[in-house]
Amino acid sequence: MNLVYAARSKIPSRHANAVQVAHMICALAPLVDSLNVCLPGGLSRRFRFRAGTWLSAYGRKLPGNVHVHFMPDGPDHGFEKRVLAVLKEPELIFTRSPWLAWKLVREDVPVLFESHAVSRDAAQVRIPDFIRALNDSRSGAVVAISEHIAQEYLAGGLSPERVLIAPDGVDVEAFAHPASGGLGRLFGPVVYERPAMVYTGSLIPEKGAAFLAEAAVRLPHLHVVVIGGSARESARLAADAPPNLFTHPAVPHKNIPAILHDAAMLVMPYMPTGDLISYMSPLKLFEYLATGRPVLSADLPVLRPFLRHGENCLLFAPGSMDDLCAQAGHILDMTPEALAAMRTRTDLPTWENRARTILDWHRALRKKAGA
């Protein structure tokens, strides 16, 4: 199979979408004859690619059958239009771009569209028109990263056979057995003087980093560690912070496993509302669970399929400082046996299994449609 994978994600970058795209490239490649990857990028990314350091931030190497095409981005769907201009009758196109998927599916080109937020999809295409085009095509389909996204497309009239729920994956081996000392390399030995509550990720308001910084005042017996965002965002979070709050800008993704393993607990302090809360990817959750460290999470509907309070995590009411502090105390008070039980790793979806499931599912859809 000649597969084209098109994503408007800049690699490398500090954003989660780049993590997903980098790992999906490596997971898809062994399953196809040729993988042509279309990404936005200019001279700097071409240089990193030619120097062989392009995927080094993710601890991965580019498979030999992958051909990467960097294309200038621009307004009015400039990137997507350049992708359309270079396509050479691929057997399948897998894309995160709703506009590109809509253009192709109207021509009955085999398309897999991966949706991460219906609200963002609607900013690029009219969802009713997109759904109609998908239903009228022989093999256009949607890969939804959460049940909530799938339900929105189904409610809009998408045929059930054309949507697959496929949450993100995780490199279990990398997160289960990393090198040690990740926090010490960032903050020095002082960070180990108290148990560490660690959060890694975006600093946008709905992800709860500011909430966690406020909570540090009520958790003087812990070191609260927040790693993510730009240097400016991280510095802003640290302004007027209590002495037990440790902040650092985003680090290369390959360094995250060693950081997480230094934690006494890993926290997802998400807020109860926000533009992307209902569409949230479980990527970070899977990384946390893969470490075997205790997980403390805001109780959000989008995460409930993967979390079991008292078994693989402790849940707290989103936005509740009292509940967060109480559950953190419960983790600190747990016996070694209770901690060991909660640290037992459950089966987690790998990137490789995710890629195989998606391609097998779409192959069956095409066979049924005679495409």
Secondary structure as UniProt FT lines:
FT   STRAND          2..6
FT   HELIX           16..28
FT   HELIX           29..31
FT   STRAND          34..40
FT   HELIX           43..50
FT   TURN            51..52
FT   TURN            54..55
FT   HELIX           56..58
FT   TURN            64..65
FT   STRAND          66..71
FT   TURN            75..77
FT   HELIX           78..86
FT   STRAND          92..95
FT   HELIX           98..105
FT   TURN            106..108
FT   STRAND          111..115
FT   HELIX           118..122
FT   TURN            123..124
FT   HELIX           127..136
FT   STRAND          141..144
FT   HELIX           147..155
FT   TURN            156..157
FT   HELIX           160..162
FT   STRAND          163..165
FT   HELIX           172..176
FT   HELIX           182..187
FT   HELIX           189..193
FT   STRAND          196..200
FT   HELIX           205..207
FT   HELIX           209..215
FT   HELIX           216..218
FT   TURN            220..221
FT   STRAND          223..227
FT   HELIX           231..238
FT   TURN            239..240
FT   TURN            243..244
FT   STRAND          245..248
FT   HELIX           253..255
FT   HELIX           256..261
FT   STRAND          265..268
FT   TURN            275..276
FT   HELIX           277..279
FT   HELIX           283..291
FT   STRAND          295..298
FT   HELIX           301..306
FT   TURN            310..312
FT   STRAND          313..316
FT   TURN            318..319
FT   HELIX           321..333
FT   HELIX           336..342
FT   HELIX           351..369
//
